[in-house]
Amino acid sequence: MSFYSYKNANAECSPGVVKGNILTGLNQRVCIQVKNVYDSCLSQQQLDDEKVVVSNIVPVLPGCDGGAKACSCTCEGNRCTCSCPACGGGISHQEAVENAENSPCPLPQPCGQWTFESCRSSTTAGRISNLSIERMCDRPQFARVRCTVSVPVDVLFVDQRCQEWMGQTMVNVEKDVLLCIPDDSIIPFTLESLVSAICVSGSYIGNCTFEITICVTVVLKVLAEVDIMVPTYGFCQVPPCEEFAENVCDEFFSLPLFPQSSCAFEEVEACGCGGTNSSTAAVGQTNYACGTTSPVQGCCTCSNCGTTCASSCGKLCPRCGCTMTSVS
């Protein structure tokens, strides 16, 4: 299973929304190594009639799996970075190259007039060049940052025989912005860019060149690798992996064994539990356990459906069968 499996949905050791006092359980100060973001800014613009030259052109061929695309993962050491295609998502240049390399047939060549289809950024990491940082005397900690951010773009087009092709290009964006720059230190700061782009329209003008209108988003970040002290709830309790299987009976088996009486539940709410349907309950009345006449201390609320009932906490909710938790 995972942190977010339905079996762990209400586990206190799982990441997620904190219910109750957020400070409860903070019992450690931990030093962690992270990239600290000192400053960041976002820029969005439309580039009209941008001329780009396409290279590394490969045919878009169906894969050996019949077109069903799995996640594309790049692994280095014990770390893997994966990109999974969304439903209806297009093919990437890397996938087109892999399909062409695995094709048993001779690869075709682009023929005749090319027709533009679409283009979009191939990665979220932009390339920064021509960087210039000029500190400002009248504004301490600020600097004028000038650079060229190159956005890698995949261009999809078809030739005269209706064969699809994909090539790579770069869209360059000039930036001249003000950013808060930290003081000099032994560990230097760095400048990184987060990019995304998608084409609105385009046309082929010859010699592997397209004229496109493209929407570009660029986020510049001033970063440094630092050791920082943070409060924690302790180490994560990692649940065991859940092997994939068609466990069609799990949802059925999670139901309570016997049917619960909603009528009995409504009577208990009227005895002063202050539940979701007990707006007429009198303040200060004695709480009674569900279905009994025995006084109990406090009310319990279902962690799933929000039903409130005077019952021993830790038991199952009479309405949905989930665990009851104490609220008073």
TORTI-751239 format. One line per 2 residues: their letters; for each residue x, y, z negated of N, C-alpha, C, O. Coordinates in steps of 0.02 Angstrom, whole numbers, padded with zeros to 5 digits. Layout:
a) X:Y:Z:X:Y:Z:X:Y:Z:X:Y:Z  ...
// end
This chain:
ms) 00042:-00059:00000:00000:00000:00000:00044:00062:00000:00106:00055:-00001  00015:00121:00001:00053:00183:00000:00027:00228:-00055:-00020:00210:-00091
fy) 00058:00287:-00063:00034:00336:-00112:-00040:00352:-00100:-00077:00365:-00148  -00061:00351:-00037:-00127:00375:-00019:-00175:00319:00000:-00229:00332:00028
sy) -00157:00256:-00016:-00203:00201:-00007:-00264:00210:-00052:-00258:00241:-00106  -00320:00184:-00031:-00380:00193:-00073:-00372:00160:-00141:-00407:00177:-00188
kn) -00326:00111:-00145:-00314:00079:-00210:-00275:00125:-00257:-00277:00116:-00318  -00240:00175:-00229:-00202:00221:-00270:-00231:00292:-00269:-00198:00339:-00291
an) -00292:00299:-00244:-00320:00366:-00232:-00323:00408:-00295:-00316:00469:-00291  -00333:00378:-00353:-00341:00415:-00415:-00284:00402:-00464:-00289:00418:-00524
ae) -00229:00373:-00440:-00173:00358:-00485:-00138:00423:-00506:-00124:00465:-00464  -00125:00429:-00570:-00093:00490:-00595:-00020:00496:-00571:00008:00551:-00572
cs) 00011:00441:-00552:00081:00442:-00531:00088:00458:-00457:00145:00463:-00432  00033:00467:-00420:00037:00481:-00349:00038:00556:-00336:00009:00594:-00374
pg) 00072:00578:-00282:00070:00648:-00264:00000:00669:-00245:-00040:00628:-00222  -00015:00733:-00253:-00081:00758:-00234:-00104:00813:-00280:-00064:00844:-00315
vv) -00169:00825:-00281:-00198:00879:-00320:-00196:00861:-00394:-00213:00805:-00413  -00175:00909:-00436:-00173:00898:-00508:-00240:00916:-00537:-00266:00971:-00526
kg) -00269:00869:-00575:-00333:00881:-00609:-00320:00897:-00681:-00283:00861:-00715  -00349:00951:-00705:-00337:00971:-00774:-00279:01020:-00779:-00267:01058:-00732
ni) -00244:01019:-00835:-00189:01065:-00847:-00128:01044:-00806:-00102:00989:-00814  -00106:01088:-00762:-00050:01071:-00717:00015:01064:-00755:00062:01034:-00730
lt) 00020:01093:-00816:00081:01090:-00855:00089:01024:-00893:00144:01007:-00914  00033:00987:-00901:00037:00924:-00938:00079:00873:-00900:00066:00859:-00841
gl) 00129:00847:-00932:00173:00798:-00901:00239:00825:-00877:00283:00787:-00859  00247:00892:-00876:00311:00921:-00857:00360:00910:-00915:00356:00943:-00966
nq) 00406:00863:-00906:00449:00844:-00962:00523:00842:-00943:00564:00819:-00983  00541:00866:-00883:00611:00864:-00862:00628:00927:-00824:00586:00958:-00792
rv) 00693:00944:-00826:00722:00993:-00781:00772:00956:-00737:00819:00925:-00763  00762:00959:-00673:00803:00919:-00627:00838:00965:-00578:00809:01014:-00554
ci) 00901:00951:-00564:00940:00987:-00515:00934:00950:-00448:00952:00892:-00443  00908:00985:-00397:00899:00954:-00332:00937:00994:-00279:00947:01054:-00288
qv) 00958:00961:-00226:00993:00994:-00171:00945:01004:-00114:00918:00956:-00086  00933:01068:-00097:00884:01085:-00046:00911:01142:-00003:00962:01173:-00019
kn) 00875:01156:00052:00889:01216:00091:00843:01272:00065:00782:01268:00072  00873:01323:00037:00834:01379:00011:00822:01430:00067:00869:01450:00101
vy) 00759:01450:00076:00741:01499:00127:00742:01568:00095:00699:01585:00054  00792:01608:00113:00798:01676:00085:00751:01725:00119:00724:01770:00087
ds) 00740:01716:00184:00693:01759:00220:00673:01723:00284:00708:01678:00308  00617:01744:00311:00591:01713:00372:00543:01761:00406:00510:01801:00373
cl) 00539:01757:00472:00490:01798:00508:00466:01760:00570:00501:01717:00596  00405:01776:00591:00373:01742:00647:00361:01791:00703:00340:01848:00692
sq) 00373:01769:00764:00361:01811:00823:00325:01769:00876:00345:01712:00890  00272:01797:00904:00234:01764:00957:00226:01811:01015:00208:01869:01006
qq) 00241:01787:01075:00235:01830:01134:00220:01788:01196:00233:01728:01198  00193:01823:01245:00178:01792:01310:00228:01817:01360:00237:01878:01369
ld) 00262:01771:01393:00311:01788:01445:00280:01776:01513:00263:01719:01530  00272:01829:01551:00240:01824:01618:00293:01820:01672:00346:01851:01668
de) 00278:01781:01723:00322:01774:01782:00393:01757:01763:00441:01784:01791  00400:01711:01716:00466:01689:01694:00492:01636:01743:00459:01585:01755
kv) 00551:01649:01771:00579:01602:01820:00625:01553:01784:00671:01574:01748  00613:01488:01793:00653:01436:01761:00675:01385:01813:00637:01368:01859
vv) 00736:01362:01806:00764:01311:01851:00761:01244:01815:00785:01237:01759  00731:01194:01849:00720:01128:01819:00778:01082:01839:00799:01081:01896
sn) 00803:01044:01789:00856:00995:01801:00837:00929:01768:00784:00924:01736  00880:00879:01775:00868:00813:01746:00799:00786:01765:00761:00762:01723
iv) 00783:00790:01828:00716:00770:01853:00711:00694:01856:00755:00661:01884  00657:00667:01828:00645:00595:01829:00572:00582:01848:00530:00624:01833
pv) 00557:00526:01881:00488:00511:01897:00450:00488:01834:00479:00457:01789  00386:00504:01832:00344:00482:01777:00313:00416:01797:00265:00414:01836
lp) 00341:00361:01770:00318:00294:01787:00284:00263:01727:00300:00281:01670  00237:00216:01738:00206:00181:01681:00257:00139:01645:00300:00109:01676
gc) 00252:00136:01579:00298:00096:01539:00284:00022:01545:00234:00002:01573  00330:-00018:01518:00322:-00091:01520:00264:-00114:01478:00241:-00171:01486
dg) 00240:-00072:01432:00185:-00092:01388:00118:-00074:01418:00067:-00077:01383  00117:-00056:01482:00053:-00041:01514:00028:00029:01498:-00031:00043:01508
ga) 00071:00072:01473:00050:00140:01459:00036:00154:01387:00029:00213:01368  00033:00103:01345:00021:00114:01273:00087:00136:01241:00135:00098:01239
ka) 00089:00198:01216:00151:00226:01191:00156:00218:01116:00109:00236:01079  00212:00191:01093:00224:00186:01021:00262:00248:00999:00279:00291:01039
cs) 00275:00251:00934:00313:00307:00907:00385:00305:00933:00415:00251:00937  00411:00363:00949:00480:00368:00972:00523:00389:00913:00513:00443:00884
ct) 00571:00347:00894:00612:00358:00834:00685:00361:00852:00710:00321:00892  00720:00408:00821:00792:00413:00828:00823:00401:00759:00809:00438:00712
ce) 00865:00351:00753:00893:00331:00689:00968:00344:00688:01004:00329:00735  00991:00372:00632:01061:00384:00620:01078:00365:00549:01055:00397:00502
gn) 01118:00312:00540:01131:00286:00473:01067:00255:00445:01037:00212:00476  01048:00279:00385:00986:00253:00355:00929:00303:00360:00882:00301:00320
rc) 00933:00349:00408:00881:00401:00416:00853:00398:00486:00890:00397:00535  00787:00397:00491:00753:00395:00556:00705:00454:00562:00669:00470:00514
tc) 00705:00485:00620:00659:00539:00636:00613:00514:00691:00636:00494:00744  00547:00515:00677:00499:00485:00723:00449:00537:00747:00430:00583:00710
sc) 00428:00530:00809:00377:00572:00839:00325:00525:00870:00341:00488:00917  00264:00528:00845:00211:00484:00869:00163:00522:00914:00139:00576:00894
pa) 00148:00497:00973:00103:00533:01019:00032:00534:00993:00007:00484:00966  -00001:00591:01002:-00071:00597:00983:-00114:00566:01038:-00091:00552:01093
cg) -00178:00555:01021:-00224:00527:01070:-00229:00574:01130:-00244:00633:01123  -00217:00548:01189:-00221:00589:01249:-00161:00632:01260:-00161:00672:01307
gg) -00109:00627:01218:-00049:00668:01225:-00009:00648:01287:-00012:00591:01309  00030:00697:01313:00069:00684:01372:00134:00648:01356:00153:00640:01297
is) 00167:00625:01409:00230:00590:01401:00287:00640:01392:00283:00695:01419  00338:00621:01355:00396:00664:01346:00449:00648:01398:00445:00596:01431
hq) 00499:00692:01405:00552:00680:01454:00592:00619:01435:00612:00580:01478  00604:00609:01370:00642:00551:01347:00605:00486:01365:00636:00438:01386
ea) 00539:00486:01356:00500:00427:01374:00501:00415:01450:00504:00358:01472  00499:00469:01488:00502:00462:01561:00569:00432:01582:00572:00390:01628
ve) 00624:00454:01550:00690:00426:01565:00693:00352:01548:00719:00312:01588  00666:00333:01490:00667:00262:01470:00627:00219:01518:00648:00164:01535
na) 00568:00244:01539:00528:00205:01587:00564:00198:01654:00560:00145:01686  00599:00251:01676:00635:00248:01740:00693:00199:01735:00705:00161:01782
en) 00728:00199:01678:00785:00153:01670:00762:00080:01667:00799:00036:01689  00702:00068:01642:00676:-00001:01636:00636:-00023:01696:00611:-00079:01698
sp) 00629:00020:01746:00590:00003:01805:00626:-00048:01848:00685:-00038:01863  00594:-00102:01869:00627:-00152:01912:00631:-00130:01984:00668:-00160:02024
cp) 00594:-00078:02003:00593:-00056:02072:00641:00002:02082:00658:00037:02035  00664:00013:02144:00706:00071:02159:00669:00136:02144:00609:00142:02158
lp) 00704:00185:02116:00672:00247:02097:00660:00291:02158:00704:00295:02201  00603:00324:02163:00589:00368:02220:00626:00434:02213:00659:00447:02162
qp) 00620:00476:02263:00648:00544:02262:00591:00593:02275:00544:00577:02312  00594:00654:02245:00541:00703:02258:00535:00717:02333:00585:00724:02368
cg) 00473:00720:02356:00460:00727:02428:00414:00787:02440:00364:00796:02406  00432:00829:02489:00389:00883:02511:00381:00938:02460:00425:00951:02418
qw) 00323:00972:02463:00308:01029:02420:00291:01005:02349:00256:00955:02340  00316:01041:02300:00302:01026:02230:00244:01068:02206:00236:01125:02226
tf) 00204:01038:02162:00146:01073:02132:00152:01071:02056:00157:01018:02026  00152:01129:02025:00158:01134:01952:00097:01106:01918:00040:01118:01940
es) 00107:01067:01865:00052:01040:01825:00049:01071:01756:-00001:01101:01737  00103:01064:01718:00102:01091:01649:00174:01093:01623:00220:01066:01653
cr) 00181:01126:01565:00245:01124:01531:00234:01141:01458:00186:01176:01441  00278:01117:01415:00275:01131:01344:00344:01118:01313:00385:01083:01342
ss) 00355:01146:01254:00419:01136:01220:00429:01063:01203:00381:01028:01185  00491:01040:01209:00506:00970:01197:00529:00956:01126:00532:00898:01105
tt) 00545:01009:01087:00567:01000:01018:00550:01064:00980:00537:01116:01010  00550:01059:00914:00536:01118:00872:00599:01154:00851:00595:01206:00818
ag) 00657:01128:00869:00721:01160:00850:00746:01202:00908:00764:01175:00960  00748:01268:00897:00775:01312:00948:00850:01317:00943:00880:01299:00892
ri) 00882:01342:00995:00954:01351:00997:00970:01425:00995:00947:01463:01037  01011:01445:00946:01028:01516:00936:01097:01529:00965:01144:01492:00952
sn) 01102:01583:01005:01166:01603:01034:01170:01680:01033:01121:01714:01019  01230:01706:01046:01241:01778:01047:01218:01811:00982:01186:01863:00983
ls) 01233:01779:00926:01210:01804:00861:01251:01863:00837:01313:01862:00838  01215:01914:00815:01248:01974:00787:01209:01995:00725:01148:02005:00728
ie) 01244:02002:00667:01213:02022:00604:01248:02085:00579:01307:02084:00564  01210:02140:00576:01237:02205:00555:01201:02227:00492:01141:02243:00493
rm) 01237:02228:00436:01207:02250:00373:01191:02325:00377:01226:02363:00410  01137:02345:00341:01114:02414:00343:01133:02449:00278:01118:02425:00223
cd) 01167:02506:00284:01189:02543:00225:01131:02574:00187:01133:02578:00125  01079:02595:00222:01023:02628:00189:00972:02579:00160:00927:02599:00123
rp) 00978:02516:00177:00933:02464:00150:00974:02405:00128:00986:02358:00167  00996:02405:00065:01037:02349:00040:01000:02283:00047:00938:02279:00042
qf) 01038:02231:00058:01013:02162:00067:00981:02151:00136:00967:02094:00154  00969:02204:00175:00939:02196:00241:00992:02202:00295:01044:02234:00286
ar) 00978:02170:00352:01024:02173:00408:00984:02170:00473:00929:02143:00476  01014:02200:00524:00986:02195:00591:01013:02131:00623:01074:02123:00630
vr) 00968:02087:00641:00988:02022:00669:00968:02020:00742:00909:02026:00759  01017:02012:00786:01005:02006:00857:01032:01939:00882:01087:01919:00864
ct) 00992:01906:00922:01013:01841:00948:00970:01821:01007:00919:01852:01021  00991:01769:01041:00953:01738:01095:00930:01669:01071:00971:01627:01053
vs) 00865:01659:01072:00837:01594:01052:00816:01557:01115:00773:01580:01153  00846:01499:01127:00830:01458:01185:00781:01403:01165:00793:01365:01119
vp) 00725:01400:01201:00672:01352:01188:00675:01296:01240:00662:01309:01299  00691:01234:01220:00691:01178:01268:00619:01163:01291:00574:01156:01251
vd) 00610:01158:01357:00543:01149:01386:00545:01091:01436:00591:01085:01476  00493:01048:01433:00482:00996:01483:00431:01021:01533:00378:01046:01515
vl) 00447:01014:01598:00402:01037:01652:00377:00976:01690:00416:00934:01713  00311:00972:01697:00279:00917:01733:00252:00943:01799:00217:00993:01801
fv) 00268:00907:01854:00244:00928:01920:00234:00866:01964:00256:00812:01946  00202:00875:02021:00191:00821:02069:00219:00841:02136:00223:00900:02153
dq) 00239:00790:02175:00264:00805:02242:00209:00794:02294:00151:00784:02276  00228:00795:02357:00178:00790:02411:00144:00723:02413:00088:00717:02439
rc) 00176:00670:02385:00147:00603:02385:00107:00590:02321:00088:00533:02307  00095:00643:02281:00058:00639:02218:00095:00598:02165:00064:00573:02118
qe) 00160:00592:02173:00201:00560:02121:00218:00613:02068:00241:00667:02084  00206:00596:02005:00221:00642:01951:00296:00640:01934:00327:00588:01936
wm) 00322:00699:01918:00392:00707:01899:00397:00751:01837:00353:00791:01823  00452:00743:01802:00464:00785:01743:00537:00806:01742:00582:00767:01755
gq) 00547:00871:01726:00614:00898:01721:00621:00940:01659:00572:00955:01624  00683:00960:01645:00697:01000:01585:00723:01069:01604:00755:01078:01656
tm) 00707:01118:01562:00731:01185:01571:00735:01221:01504:00717:01192:01453  00759:01283:01506:00764:01323:01445:00729:01390:01457:00736:01421:01510
vn) 00691:01412:01407:00662:01478:01408:00697:01519:01354:00695:01502:01295  00730:01573:01374:00768:01614:01328:00727:01674:01304:00695:01709:01344
ve) 00728:01685:01238:00691:01740:01207:00741:01783:01168:00776:01757:01125  00743:01847:01184:00788:01893:01148:00753:01919:01086:00696:01942:01089
kd) 00788:01915:01028:00760:01938:00964:00804:01993:00935:00866:01989:00937  00772:02044:00908:00805:02100:00874:00761:02118:00815:00714:02156:00823
vl) 00777:02091:00756:00733:02096:00698:00772:02115:00636:00833:02114:00634  00734:02135:00583:00762:02148:00517:00748:02089:00472:00691:02065:00467
lc) 00800:02065:00438:00792:02010:00391:00831:02024:00328:00882:02060:00329  00807:01996:00272:00843:02002:00209:00900:01951:00208:00889:01891:00215
ip) 00960:01976:00201:01020:01934:00204:01052:01930:00135:01063:01983:00104  01067:01871:00109:01098:01867:00042:01170:01892:00044:01200:01899:00097
dd) 01196:01906:-00016:01265:01929:-00022:01313:01873:-00003:01295:01815:00000  01375:01894:00009:01427:01845:00025:01438:01796:-00033:01434:01816:-00091
si) 01450:01734:-00017:01460:01682:-00068:01506:01628:-00039:01522:01628:00020  01526:01583:-00083:01569:01528:-00060:01532:01483:-00011:01559:01464:00041
ip) 01469:01468:-00028:01427:01429:00018:01393:01479:00066:01353:01520:00043  01408:01477:00130:01380:01527:00176:01307:01513:00193:01284:01456:00190
ft) 01271:01566:00211:01203:01558:00236:01206:01543:00311:01256:01555:00343  01151:01518:00337:01145:01503:00408:01080:01531:00435:01035:01547:00396
le) 01075:01537:00500:01014:01560:00533:00989:01504:00577:01025:01479:00620  00927:01484:00567:00896:01431:00607:00831:01456:00638:00802:01504:00614
sl) 00809:01422:00691:00747:01441:00724:00701:01382:00731:00722:01326:00744  00637:01395:00723:00583:01347:00734:00542:01372:00793:00519:01429:00792
vs) 00533:01331:00844:00503:01355:00906:00446:01310:00929:00443:01251:00912  00402:01340:00968:00349:01302:01001:00326:01344:01061:00322:01405:01057
ai) 00312:01310:01117:00292:01346:01177:00246:01302:01220:00252:01241:01220  00201:01335:01256:00156:01300:01302:00141:01345:01360:00133:01406:01352
cv) 00136:01316:01420:00125:01355:01480:00051:01370:01491:00008:01328:01477  00038:01430:01517:-00030:01449:01536:-00041:01433:01610:-00093:01408:01629
sg) 00009:01449:01652:00005:01436:01724:00075:01433:01752:00124:01450:01718  00080:01412:01814:00145:01408:01846:00139:01392:01920:00087:01369:01943
sy) 00193:01405:01957:00194:01390:02028:00266:01377:02049:00313:01402:02019  00273:01337:02101:00340:01319:02127:00360:01369:02179:00322:01383:02226
ig) 00422:01396:02173:00445:01447:02221:00505:01422:02260:00535:01460:02298  00524:01358:02252:00577:01329:02291:00643:01323:02254:00654:01358:02204
nc) 00686:01279:02279:00753:01269:02252:00751:01250:02178:00788:01277:02137  00706:01203:02161:00699:01177:02093:00680:01232:02043:00694:01225:01984
tf) 00649:01285:02066:00632:01342:02023:00557:01351:02020:00522:01348:02070  00533:01361:01958:00462:01375:01947:00455:01444:01917:00499:01469:01882
ei) 00399:01476:01932:00380:01540:01901:00320:01526:01855:00267:01507:01878  00330:01536:01791:00279:01515:01742:00259:01573:01697:00295:01622:01689
ti) 00199:01567:01669:00176:01610:01615:00171:01566:01553:00134:01517:01552  00208:01584:01501:00216:01539:01444:00206:01578:01379:00228:01635:01372
cv) 00174:01545:01331:00163:01573:01263:00215:01542:01217:00220:01481:01211  00254:01585:01184:00311:01563:01144:00303:01586:01072:00289:01645:01060
tv) 00314:01541:01025:00316:01556:00954:00386:01542:00928:00413:01487:00938  00416:01591:00894:00483:01584:00866:00481:01604:00793:00458:01658:00776
vl) 00507:01561:00750:00515:01575:00679:00589:01575:00663:00623:01524:00673  00614:01632:00638:00684:01636:00618:00688:01628:00542:00648:01657:00505
kv) 00737:01589:00518:00745:01576:00447:00817:01588:00426:00864:01566:00459  00826:01623:00369:00891:01630:00338:00895:01578:00283:00858:01580:00234
la) 00942:01530:00291:00945:01472:00246:01014:01464:00215:01064:01490:00240  01014:01426:00160:01078:01405:00130:01066:01341:00091:01014:01333:00059
ev) 01114:01297:00094:01110:01234:00055:01129:01250:-00017:01184:01272:-00031  01082:01238:-00064:01092:01259:-00134:01073:01202:-00181:01036:01156:-00162
di) 01097:01207:-00242:01074:01164:-00297:01028:01207:-00339:01047:01260:-00363  00967:01184:-00350:00917:01224:-00384:00885:01182:-00439:00875:01122:-00432
mv) 00868:01216:-00496:00837:01183:-00553:00761:01190:-00548:00735:01246:-00540  00726:01134:-00553:00653:01135:-00549:00624:01091:-00604:00655:01042:-00624
pt) 00563:01109:-00629:00529:01064:-00677:00497:01006:-00640:00473:01015:-00583  00495:00947:-00670:00466:00889:-00636:00423:00849:-00685:00426:00857:-00745
yg) 00383:00805:-00655:00344:00756:-00692:00381:00690:-00698:00352:00640:-00719  00444:00689:-00681:00482:00627:-00682:00487:00596:-00613:00465:00625:-00564
fc) 00516:00537:-00611:00526:00503:-00547:00460:00474:-00521:00415:00457:-00559  00456:00469:-00455:00397:00439:-00423:00396:00364:-00436:00448:00331:-00435
qv) 00337:00338:-00448:00327:00266:-00452:00304:00242:-00383:00246:00250:-00365  00351:00214:-00346:00336:00196:-00277:00297:00131:-00275:00321:00080:-00301
pp) 00237:00131:-00245:00198:00069:-00242:00227:00020:-00191:00262:00041:-00145  00213:-00044:-00198:00236:-00092:-00148:00204:-00080:-00081:00148:-00056:-00077
ce) 00240:-00097:-00027:00213:-00089:00040:00153:-00135:00050:00152:-00192:00025  00105:-00111:00087:00047:-00152:00104:00056:-00178:00175:00056:-00139:00223
ef) 00065:-00243:00182:00074:-00273:00248:00010:-00264:00288:-00046:-00274:00263  00018:-00245:00352:-00041:-00233:00394:-00079:-00298:00405:-00050:-00349:00423
ae) -00144:-00294:00394:-00188:-00351:00406:-00259:-00325:00410:-00274:-00271:00385  -00301:-00362:00442:-00371:-00343:00447:-00408:-00364:00384:-00446:-00413:00383
nv) -00397:-00326:00330:-00428:-00343:00266:-00499:-00316:00265:-00515:-00267:00230  -00542:-00348:00303:-00610:-00324:00310:-00651:-00333:00246:-00702:-00301:00237
cd) -00628:-00377:00201:-00666:-00390:00140:-00648:-00344:00082:-00684:-00343:00032  -00594:-00306:00087:-00571:-00266:00031:-00624:-00216:00008:-00637:-00209:-00051
ef) -00655:-00181:00057:-00706:-00131:00038:-00765:-00165:00005:-00795:-00137:-00042  -00784:-00224:00029:-00840:-00260:-00001:-00823:-00283:-00072:-00864:-00278:-00117
fs) -00761:-00310:-00081:-00741:-00335:-00146:-00734:-00279:-00198:-00736:-00292:-00258  -00725:-00216:-00175:-00717:-00160:-00221:-00784:-00138:-00252:-00784:-00098:-00299
lp) -00839:-00163:-00226:-00905:-00144:-00254:-00915:-00177:-00322:-00886:-00230:-00335  -00957:-00148:-00366:-00973:-00180:-00430:-01009:-00246:-00419:-01043:-00256:-00369
lf) -01001:-00293:-00466:-01028:-00360:-00459:-01104:-00358:-00459:-01136:-00392:-00419  -01134:-00319:-00505:-01207:-00316:-00511:-01232:-00246:-00492:-01196:-00197:-00500
pq) -01294:-00242:-00467:-01321:-00176:-00449:-01333:-00134:-00512:-01353:-00160:-00564  -01320:-00069:-00507:-01329:-00023:-00562:-01396:00012:-00555:-01419:00026:-00499
ss) -01427:00026:-00612:-01493:00058:-00613:-01485:00133:-00614:-01457:00161:-00661  -01509:00166:-00562:-01505:00239:-00560:-01555:00270:-00608:-01544:00325:-00633
ca) -01610:00235:-00622:-01660:00261:-00669:-01631:00265:-00739:-01641:00315:-00774  -01596:00213:-00760:-01565:00213:-00827:-01514:00268:-00832:-01505:00298:-00884
fe) -01480:00281:-00777:-01429:00334:-00777:-01461:00402:-00788:-01434:00443:-00825  -01517:00415:-00755:-01551:00480:-00763:-01573:00490:-00834:-01571:00546:-00859
ev) -01595:00436:-00869:-01617:00443:-00938:-01558:00463:-00982:-01566:00504:-01028  -01500:00435:-00970:-01442:00450:-01011:-01422:00523:-01001:-01402:00556:-01049
ea) -01426:00548:-00938:-01407:00617:-00925:-01451:00665:-00965:-01427:00718:-00988  -01515:00648:-00974:-01560:00691:-01010:-01545:00693:-01085:-01574:00734:-01121
cg) -01501:00649:-01109:-01486:00647:-01180:-01429:00692:-01200:-01405:00689:-01257  -01406:00735:-01154:-01357:00784:-01174:-01288:00772:-01148:-01239:00796:-01178
cg) -01281:00735:-01093:-01215:00722:-01067:-01188:00781:-01028:-01128:00788:-01019  -01232:00825:-01004:-01210:00881:-00964:-01185:00861:-00896:-01137:00890:-00871
gt) -01217:00810:-00865:-01194:00783:-00800:-01216:00826:-00743:-01240:00882:-00751  -01208:00796:-00683:-01222:00834:-00622:-01296:00850:-00615:-01314:00898:-00581
ns) -01340:00810:-00646:-01412:00821:-00640:-01444:00836:-00708:-01504:00827:-00715  -01405:00859:-00757:-01431:00868:-00824:-01434:00941:-00843:-01415:00959:-00899
st) -01457:00984:-00798:-01459:01055:-00812:-01509:01071:-00867:-01506:01125:-00896  -01557:01025:-00882:-01606:01038:-00933:-01586:01009:-01000:-01624:01016:-01049
aa) -01528:00977:-01006:-01507:00947:-01068:-01492:01000:-01119:-01462:01052:-01103  -01511:00988:-01181:-01501:01036:-01235:-01430:01032:-01260:-01402:00977:-01267
vg) -01401:01089:-01275:-01333:01092:-01302:-01334:01067:-01374:-01377:01085:-01413  -01286:01023:-01390:-01280:00998:-01458:-01315:00933:-01470:-01312:00906:-01526
qt) -01350:00905:-01419:-01383:00841:-01430:-01332:00785:-01433:-01275:00792:-01411  -01353:00728:-01462:-01309:00671:-01470:-01299:00636:-01403:-01347:00628:-01365
ny) -01238:00616:-01389:-01223:00578:-01328:-01234:00504:-01341:-01217:00478:-01394  -01265:00470:-01292:-01278:00399:-01298:-01246:00362:-01240:-01245:00387:-01183
ac) -01220:00304:-01254:-01190:00263:-01201:-01243:00244:-01150:-01301:00236:-01167  -01222:00236:-01088:-01269:00221:-01034:-01307:00157:-01048:-01278:00104:-01059
gt) -01373:00163:-01048:-01416:00105:-01058:-01423:00082:-01130:-01453:00030:-01142  -01396:00120:-01179:-01402:00101:-01249:-01427:00159:-01290:-01438:00214:-01264
ts) -01437:00147:-01355:-01457:00200:-01402:-01404:00211:-01454:-01417:00239:-01507  -01341:00190:-01439:-01286:00197:-01486:-01250:00263:-01473:-01227:00275:-01418
pv) -01245:00307:-01523:-01210:00371:-01514:-01136:00358:-01500:-01105:00314:-01530  -01107:00398:-01454:-01036:00395:-01438:-01008:00466:-01438:-01046:00514:-01434
qg) -00943:00471:-01441:-00909:00536:-01440:-00887:00553:-01369:-00854:00513:-01336  -00906:00613:-01346:-00881:00638:-01282:-00918:00610:-01221:-00953:00560:-01225
cc) -00909:00644:-01165:-00937:00623:-01102:-00881:00603:-01054:-00824:00623:-01063  -00899:00564:-01004:-00851:00541:-00955:-00876:00559:-00885:-00936:00558:-00872
tc) -00829:00577:-00841:-00846:00595:-00773:-00812:00548:-00724:-00754:00531:-00733  -00849:00527:-00673:-00822:00483:-00622:-00770:00521:-00581:-00783:00577:-00559
sn) -00712:00491:-00570:-00659:00524:-00532:-00674:00525:-00458:-00640:00560:-00420  -00726:00488:-00436:-00741:00485:-00365:-00801:00527:-00345:-00796:00570:-00301
cg) -00859:00516:-00378:-00920:00550:-00358:-00940:00606:-00404:-00987:00643:-00389  -00905:00615:-00462:-00919:00670:-00506:-00977:00659:-00554:-00996:00705:-00589
tt) -01004:00598:-00556:-01059:00583:-00602:-01035:00586:-00674:-00983:00558:-00690  -01073:00619:-00718:-01056:00624:-00789:-01104:00583:-00831:-01165:00584:-00820
ca) -01076:00547:-00880:-01117:00502:-00920:-01083:00492:-00987:-01021:00489:-00991  -01123:00486:-01041:-01095:00470:-01107:-01080:00395:-01108:-01124:00354:-01119
ss) -01017:00378:-01097:-00997:00308:-01093:-00924:00303:-01114:-00889:00353:-01116  -00901:00242:-01128:-00832:00231:-01145:-00789:00243:-01082:-00799:00211:-01031
cg) -00743:00289:-01088:-00701:00305:-01031:-00657:00245:-01013:-00635:00208:-01057  -00645:00238:-00949:-00607:00181:-00925:-00651:00128:-00895:-00628:00084:-00859
kl) -00717:00133:-00910:-00764:00086:-00879:-00781:00109:-00809:-00758:00162:-00787  -00823:00070:-00774:-00842:00086:-00706:-00901:00132:-00704:-00946:00128:-00747
cp) -00903:00176:-00655:-00959:00222:-00646:-01021:00182:-00627:-01017:00138:-00584  -01079:00196:-00658:-01140:00160:-00642:-01167:00176:-00572:-01210:00141:-00547
rc) -01140:00229:-00542:-01167:00248:-00476:-01125:00221:-00419:-01152:00193:-00371  -01057:00230:-00424:-01015:00208:-00367:-00964:00154:-00385:-00933:00126:-00341
gc) -00956:00140:-00450:-00911:00086:-00469:-00839:00106:-00480:-00798:00063:-00494  -00822:00172:-00475:-00754:00194:-00488:-00743:00207:-00562:-00790:00203:-00602
tm) -00681:00221:-00581:-00663:00228:-00651:-00689:00294:-00679:-00684:00346:-00646  -00718:00292:-00741:-00741:00351:-00776:-00682:00380:-00815:-00644:00343:-00845
ts) -00675:00447:-00814:-00621:00481:-00851:-00651:00530:-00900:-00706:00556:-00888  -00616:00544:-00955:-00642:00587:-01008:-00638:00659:-00988:-00589:00681:-00959
vs) -00691:00698:-01004:-00691:00770:-00992:-00706:00809:-01055:-00694:00870:-01056  -00730:00778:-01108:-00744:00814:-01171:-00745:00766:-01228:-00755:00786:-01285
// end
